[in-house]
Amino acid sequence: MSKQDMIWTRLPQTWYEAPFMGNGSMGTYICKEPNKNAIRVDVNNSMVHDHRTKDNGIYGRCRLLIGYFLLHPAGEIQSGNMRLDLWNAETTGCVRTTLGEIKLKAYVTSESPYIIVEAEATKGEKNFTWKFYPEKTDSPRQLNAIRIKSKNHFKKDYISNPASQLYERNGLNFCWQPLLDGGGTATVWKEIRKDNKSILVISNAHSFPETDALQKAETALVSLQEIDLLSLQKTHRDWWHNYYPLSFVSLPDKKIENFYWAQMYKLASATRIGGGLLDNSGPWQVLTPWPNAWWNLNVQLSYWPVYAANRLELGMPLVDVVKNNFDNLINNVPEAYRKDAAALPVCTDFNLIGVDVRVPGSEKFAQVGNLPWLCHNLWLQYRFSMNESILRNVLFPTLRRAINFYIPFLEEDEQGILHLKETYSPEYGSAKDCNYDIALLRWGCQTLLKASQILSIKDDLIPKWQEIIEKLTDYPQDENGMMIGKDVPFSKSHRHYSHLLMFYPLYLLNIEQNESKELLEKSVEHWLSIPGNILGFSNTGASSLYAAAGEGDKALEKLKGLFALTLRPNTMYMESGPVIETPLSGAQCIHDMLLQSWGGKIRVFPAVPSQWKDVQFQDLRTEGAFLVSASREGGKTTGIRIKSLAGEPCILRTDMVNPIVKAGNVTLTPIGRGEYSLDLKKGESVVLTTAGDAIPVIGPVDGQGQNFFGLQ
């Protein structure tokens, strides 16, 4: 893991450059404060939101900034270096000034609410100081609009939250940031100082409508002593040391390998059970136009890597936010539809509250597909875990209501074909038979039928779902491939690939069907052929689409397009402001090249690039709850290990010629086209090789370079 670390031989100065840390809710990053002689340590918490009862929109239910500490040295900063140690989830560094040096170590404790920064100075710098600077607790979108003088994002009637309150009590320092409608955010800190060494311990809490955040943060710090920090650090490191080995990936392209492990680190820093949802910023909120959860692509992409990476616990906040806020999903549709429907606005707070979703066919910008798309993530969480309670208690009732919001807006033509009234394709425009919605509606009905069968539910709507599947119009197409919808061709540059969801991630059209691969490639090539608005997640989307077509070289080319275009030194990303979903979806591109499991089949190395001759992975997870390990040497698959965690049917597709069972009491039955059936029972494992080959030992593969990220 040390080869995956990010290294700075000069001090970072922005969010896009800095080492970042987090525990799933609290977060921080460290950099030199631009144009100041100071080192900045940010304080952030995903749980800190505004809760305005009369404004459910972007400004009233948004994430909020908290504040930051500045380390003021005695001398003038001359230079410095840092290292983000992924294995221990700690940042270390050294700041050199005209009077000496200050060594730093910082981390956000994994299972307790602390940001800890240790600073040790040489004699000339022993008088350095820390000072907290609270941020203005208004909407970051509003503050950003003021900063950049944007009329588009400036809200004229916006009312500011009350000013922050700073005070000391009983040896602790407090910052209380009250909200207009009650509740607020508490930051409490103390400095443990001995001679030239300082330990800054920070805690933060948020509450609404109560004000008990102050008590929570104070309680966390009041009895904490220096001796307690050793135990905190051990618990922190143990968590991370148990996290990383859940799966393993090694690639010959070491820059992409470094990128992959940085995303695994970023995921666990940004989301945990009981922590924050993965929104557009994660725990590292800054001035941005996007201080909310966006549901027409962003959140869904952010969670994609957790499934194949065998890190399913990180996906549970998405399940929990739906389960805990089901009534809010119902209230997001107009009142006339609340009896049996639900929907998800484009953006919400962490309680899924947003502006009502508009009615198809009668209102502009009727964007209906966001909740069904979120349900696809819930389906993946179920399929990769085979946890039936997710299917029964969360996915089925949510998807049922999401599809019900489509049904009143279907119309049957003279040929008996069902058409959908005008809906909105994200960020592009409105159309009848919008491909975004047609794909999600078809997938939703198919999934409800599957779920009804699995759960033995005799739902009254089963005949309706079957009718929709049988009669629903085909996807609107023209000579360039998929259109936006009926009479609306894809004719302008557009960053979203919402009109292509039937190919990926839904796989409704796939390479096992006649002509679907050609249609996929034609549609993708046309989408990318119009320059101007092809951005970061356009590249990761194209990469996964090409992987779905089995085109590994093209998939790799598009992933590298993200690196060339907008990837930042710390693997963060910006698009009109800081957002984090695109690099995370880049990790899923790598999974898609190495392992796919749609359609009830495990596909090992389905789209591996030709230049990746040697690849190793261990315990990646598939649908049906299988753990798969595989080795590729010299461009050939040399071994596959499969463990069944749920006893689901197992069909393997591989390029291995005449594989044999090397270990395990399992029957391997060829069924043609490189596919094999294995009678794996729950808890059983099998190892396959070719005749005469030994069982491969999974480990790092050779490649050039290491530690590509940071500033060097």
Salt bridges, closest charged atoms under 4 A:
ASP5 OD2 - ARG83 NE 2.92
GLU33 OE1 - ARG40 NH1 3.38
ASP42 OD1 - ARG40 NE 2.56
ASP50 OD2 - ARG52 NE 2.88
GLU90 OE2 - ARG237 NE 2.78
GLU135 OE2 - ARG40 NH2 3.32
ASP138 OD2 - LYS136 NZ 3.70
ASP157 OD1 - LYS155 NZ 3.42
GLU191 OE2 - ARG193 NH1 2.79
GLU218 OE1 - ARG169 NH2 2.81
GLU226 OE1 - LYS194 NZ 3.37
ASP238 OD2 - LYS234 NZ 2.84
ASP253 OD2 - LYS560 NZ 3.89
GLU257 OE1 - LYS254 NZ 2.95
ASP279 OD2 - ARG63 NH1 2.63
ASP320 OD1 - LYS323 NZ 3.75
ASP349 OD2 - ARG61 NH2 2.85
ASP356 OD2 - ARG338 NH2 3.91
GLU388 OE2 - ARG392 NH2 3.24
GLU411 OE2 - LYS421 NZ 3.91
GLU412 OE2 - LYS471 NZ 3.57
ASP413 OD2 - HIS419 NE2 2.83
GLU427 OE1 - ARG495 NE 2.74
GLU427 OE2 - HIS496 NE2 3.40
ASP433 OD2 - HIS419 ND1 2.68
ASP459 OD2 - ARG400 NE 2.75
GLU467 OE1 - LYS464 NZ 3.37
GLU467 OE2 - LYS471 NZ 3.46
GLU512 OE2 - LYS601 NZ 3.23
GLU512 OE2 - ARG603 NH2 2.91
GLU521 OE1 - LYS554 NZ 3.03
GLU525 OE2 - LYS554 NZ 3.60
GLU551 OE2 - LYS517 NZ 2.87
GLU575 OE2 - ARG495 NH1 2.17
GLU623 OE1 - ARG383 NE 3.07
GLU648 OE1 - ARG383 NH1 3.82
ASP655 OD2 - ARG632 NH1 2.93
GLU675 OE2 - LYS601 NZ 2.92
GLU675 OE2 - ARG653 NH1 2.82
GLU675 OE1 - ARG673 NH2 3.92
